[in-house]
Amino acid sequence: MKETKQEGVDISLRKFIKELGYLAGGAAVLATSPWLTACTPEKLKEISGNRARVALIGTGSRGQYHLHNLKLIPHAEVVALCDNYEPHLKEALALFPNARTYTDYRKMLEEKDIDGVIISTPLNWHAPMTLDALAAGKHVFCEKAMAHSMEECKAIYDAYQHSDRALYFCMQRMYDEKYIRAMQLIRSGLIGEVTGMRCHWFRNADWRRPCPSPELERHINWRLYKESSGGLMTELASHQLEVCNWVADKMPESAIGMGDIVYWKDGREVYDSVNVIYRYSNGVKINYESLISNKYNGMEDQILGTKGTMELAKGLYYLEEDHSTSGIKQLINQVQEKAFAAIPAAGPSWRPETQGKYRPHAIISGEVHVNHGQSTVGVDKDGSDVILSAFCQSCITGEKAKNVVEEAYCSTLLCLLGNKAMEARELVYLPDEYKIPYMKF
Ligand SMILES: NC(=O)c1ccc[n+]([C@@H]2O[C@H](COP(=O)([O-])OP(=O)(O)OC[C@H]3O[C@@H](n4cnc5c(N)ncnc54)[C@H](O)[C@@H]3O)[C@@H](O)[C@H]2O)c1
């Protein structure tokens, strides 16, 4: 059993940081991803033999995913599980039969033998549970997004400033090797000046979960109702907007957008189609789009620079110099060759400027796979196991992970600002009362 754990997150965490050049020049990695300072391989070695006693609230789909990862973390021990929906609690108990079970999280927080609490409940529960757990003296790992309203986010942020406990939000891209390495490459100037960002998430599914009885509808399908969910923005965009801020090293000032229920008209309250544009003070924009009735475009975090493009989710980048048949060059060639002379006045003077073929380069070492014309590399892991391991490490050392709360705060505020823009159908600005010193504009 112990051996399985050693081959799990522990090893991958060490390998992951080592491969990033931590040992040979880690300062660069830690400069762009300072939260990794709390979980270096040396610090992991120091806590060898210790175990964080953790409890998990919310044993649904994501909670059970975390439990599977916890089985692979040698410095974690799951001592308690909590859920107010019995079928999920039973499934979780089957994974950790020795854990104590609770239906009331407040009762569970009274237990002295719990070092850290993992919260994977619906969005409307993030703030009350995080605040209660911090007040009870527990280290906390809460799922993204940070909270359901700007006011709740600010309450969490303020509580954290006065707490000596570690607090993590599960923004796993911050612990994803591809993203960390990409950030270094971007800072090194590889893709030139970043002049735009395009993030999208397309799915073709209704987002509904089977519901055993009508009175459970809002409990099971919490994602579809405004009282418990921020819809596509908090569920999906939260990860991607964090990446944009990480790249830009600042916050957009304003947002404008449109949201609609276009296809899944089944009584849900949250949009199934969102388009939001965020604008940074230098004019750089994030174009965010999500639609859940067509999955052709999949999911991507695209960073556009004057010399190249990063597709972070695929783990690839492309250089402008690899592509020699852009529309502009084509036009110049045509002019030089006096091609227009032969074109009748009403005829075509421009060929469509469709995307050409760029040679993909891998962000991290690994083979580039081409499936159905799509290239990808190193996409099997997304950082969720590493961030959970880092949290368990913090439960033992007491060390806070630098900037994790701040990054979660900034990206969640952007999600909520996007929703506000779509509701108002007008340009909106981040209210002054929610600005924090960490934010640069
Ligand atoms: N980081 C990621 O990539 C990622 C992926 C999926 C989900 N999530 C997040 O994880 C969280 C949970 O999502 P999910 O898909 O697992 O939802 P889910 O509905 O499958 O699970 C939520 C669980 O919380 C329980 N619960 C609700 N209220 C409770 C209460 N007051 N006390 C105790 N238990 C309560 C429910 O009974 C359920 O078992 C959400 O915040 C979601 O955004 C994050």
The ligand as a MOL file (V3000), in Angstrom:
LIG
                    3D

  0  0  0     0  0            999 V3000
M  V30 BEGIN CTAB
M  V30 COUNTS 44 48 0 0 0
M  V30 BEGIN ATOM
M  V30 1 N -11.2250 22.2540 -9.9900 0
M  V30 2 C -11.9490 21.6410 -10.9050 0
M  V30 3 O -11.5110 21.4010 -12.0290 0
M  V30 4 C -13.3550 21.2290 -10.5820 0
M  V30 5 C -13.9880 20.2490 -11.3380 0
M  V30 6 C -15.2880 19.8810 -10.9930 0
M  V30 7 C -15.9130 20.5050 -9.9270 0
M  V30 8 N -15.2750 21.4700 -9.2290 0 CHG=1
M  V30 9 C -15.9220 22.1430 -8.0890 0
M  V30 10 O -16.1500 21.1990 -7.0600 0
M  V30 11 C -17.3280 21.5590 -6.3410 0
M  V30 12 C -18.2660 20.3690 -6.3170 0
M  V30 13 O -18.6290 19.9990 -7.6390 0
M  V30 14 P -19.2060 18.5400 -7.9410 0
M  V30 15 O -19.2860 18.3900 -9.4010 0
M  V30 16 O -18.4360 17.5570 -7.1710 0 CHG=-1
M  V30 17 O -20.6740 18.6650 -7.3330 0
M  V30 18 P -21.5320 17.4610 -6.7440 0
M  V30 19 O -22.9360 17.9290 -6.7380 0
M  V30 20 O -21.2120 16.1970 -7.4730 0
M  V30 21 O -21.0010 17.3080 -5.2560 0
M  V30 22 C -21.2770 18.2550 -4.2540 0
M  V30 23 C -21.5130 17.4910 -2.9620 0
M  V30 24 O -21.6830 18.4420 -1.9000 0
M  V30 25 C -22.7230 17.9550 -1.0700 0
M  V30 26 N -23.2950 19.0470 -0.2810 0
M  V30 27 C -24.0610 20.0800 -0.7280 0
M  V30 28 N -24.3700 20.8900 0.2910 0
M  V30 29 C -23.7960 20.3630 1.3990 0
M  V30 30 C -23.7790 20.7310 2.7750 0
M  V30 31 N -24.3950 21.8430 3.2150 0
M  V30 32 N -23.0990 19.9540 3.6500 0
M  V30 33 C -22.4630 18.8230 3.2310 0
M  V30 34 N -22.4470 18.4250 1.9400 0
M  V30 35 C -23.1100 19.1800 1.0400 0
M  V30 36 C -23.7100 17.3170 -2.0260 0
M  V30 37 O -24.5870 16.4310 -1.3850 0
M  V30 38 C -22.7730 16.6260 -2.9960 0
M  V30 39 O -22.4600 15.3170 -2.5950 0
M  V30 40 C -17.8890 22.7890 -7.0320 0
M  V30 41 O -17.4530 23.9340 -6.3780 0
M  V30 42 C -17.2750 22.7280 -8.4200 0
M  V30 43 O -17.1510 23.9750 -9.0130 0
M  V30 44 C -13.9970 21.8230 -9.5320 0
M  V30 END ATOM
M  V30 BEGIN BOND
M  V30 1 1 1 2
M  V30 2 2 2 3
M  V30 3 1 2 4
M  V30 4 1 4 5
M  V30 5 2 4 44
M  V30 6 2 5 6
M  V30 7 1 6 7
M  V30 8 2 7 8
M  V30 9 1 8 9
M  V30 10 1 8 44
M  V30 11 1 9 10
M  V30 12 1 9 42
M  V30 13 1 10 11
M  V30 14 1 11 12
M  V30 15 1 11 40
M  V30 16 1 12 13
M  V30 17 1 13 14
M  V30 18 2 14 15
M  V30 19 1 14 16
M  V30 20 1 14 17
M  V30 21 1 17 18
M  V30 22 2 18 19
M  V30 23 1 18 20
M  V30 24 1 18 21
M  V30 25 1 21 22
M  V30 26 1 22 23
M  V30 27 1 23 24
M  V30 28 1 23 38
M  V30 29 1 24 25
M  V30 30 1 25 26
M  V30 31 1 25 36
M  V30 32 1 26 27
M  V30 33 1 26 35
M  V30 34 2 27 28
M  V30 35 1 28 29
M  V30 36 1 29 30
M  V30 37 2 29 35
M  V30 38 1 30 31
M  V30 39 2 30 32
M  V30 40 1 32 33
M  V30 41 2 33 34
M  V30 42 1 34 35
M  V30 43 1 36 37
M  V30 44 1 36 38
M  V30 45 1 38 39
M  V30 46 1 40 41
M  V30 47 1 40 42
M  V30 48 1 42 43
M  V30 END BOND
M  V30 END CTAB
M  END
